């Protein structure tokens, strides 16, 4: 007995074909912008000498999170410098910043929309669930199809991969704003937009900043994987060591990734001591 | 023609639930009770047929236990809650017809609200909290700061403007809440059990402060409380609310002396009458001979003298009291027996 297969494959091919043949100018624009931004960021991050960067990062960590964090950040960055992977680490950080930045620019507004509208919530939640269960590699496929090989597909795949945490965190933060404060805002004549900007978002900030941190960490993990499609950075070294079966090189690159992760994590985490007290 | 009342509610009903309209018409036509409404329509009647007119400058207290519908009713006045039926007018204007923008304008300029749980914005400085209503309607920052300072002075909190709410005690926070409501110089104040979460001593102080401000600024106030003593202290008139209805509306004296039913009677039983019962409700008209003898003793009080004052006079020199009007003409007499009976009841 023959059951006809759903022509999923044909549909997908047709869609891709349509997109590549009609979306050319758009893809070129996106590629150009991201490439230029990346070049600028990499150049900017290379301006200060490594010693200065280590010092600044350690001081930031000290102010935000205390002595142990400062020591961890300093040791991690010194290790990267010592392994002569500074340039690669900067390439990686540049891609992380661009991808996470795009991800937050989309994710926070979507999170607000989902908190405000039950319809949006019920439409987008299953998409988020799907995104979070999809294996990381799958994100590379459409990116490569539309943008070829290089930095840009890596950044876009990373952006998609890191999108769910800021969306969910923002939504949760706004949902947790105490109803009496929203009522007070209404009672004094705030418009819906004023209520979001002046009351809900500031009060959701602790949640949003957790989302920012998660977004950056997921971007880093994805940027390393994205080296498979040609995104530059520490991931390139990992891929090289894999193809050359060079264990030593792999360990070096792996340690540098870990050090970068610890540094980004500690630098982007919200302050440990919550300042002003909360609503009671 | 006299000006329209500051706040006027006409036949206001609020029924919560999906089948509110059906439930309401059933309640109106069949007079069914709240349990029946809940069983048949899965609806809750929160406000049932409330009508009242509150004059400019009046402090009107709504007294009821939790679940009586008093907070829901209050929220009709600035349309945080929409009525199922009925009409709400402020200075004669039907607020049910206002557009969203006009309604926001009304809330920002005409109506100040104080909440039971204070509801200050924890992320804003005290002065920014006070000026919130001005900020949302676009008053420039220097002016906002100025008004906030002035208003904070009114509640004796000048110097605290740059702190955050968490740095203030509960009583101070509620004074900020009051300042926030007063900042736009609104005509109407809505007070939703503002002092009930505070210590008795602080509550006393805030009540006094509020009375001072209210009489000075002549704000029309709708004041919700579950505390009859508070209602008596503050209200020019009091409505006792139960199951969404006003079961009695009147001055403190009327409610204490002639409770409408056993429910109200139960409430007023423990209330001290010393400051409530006044000479004019205890006196009987005097006959000519009495007038002459009493006049000689010159122990006269005016009609508004309360029980406490009359007792003090009689304790010093026993005998009946003469009640006189504003022009010092005798209008009645309060006998010792009447005085004792008033205390005893």
Interface residues (C-beta under 8 A of the other chain):
Chain A: X178 X180 X181 X183 X184 X185 X186 X187 X188 X189 X190 X191 X194 X198 X199 X202 X203 X205 X276 X277 X278 X279 X280
Chain B: X78 X80 X104 X105 X106 X107 X108 X109 X111 X113 X115 X117 X119 X120 X121 X122 X123 X132 X133 X135 X136 X137 X164 X165 X166 X167 X180 X184 X190
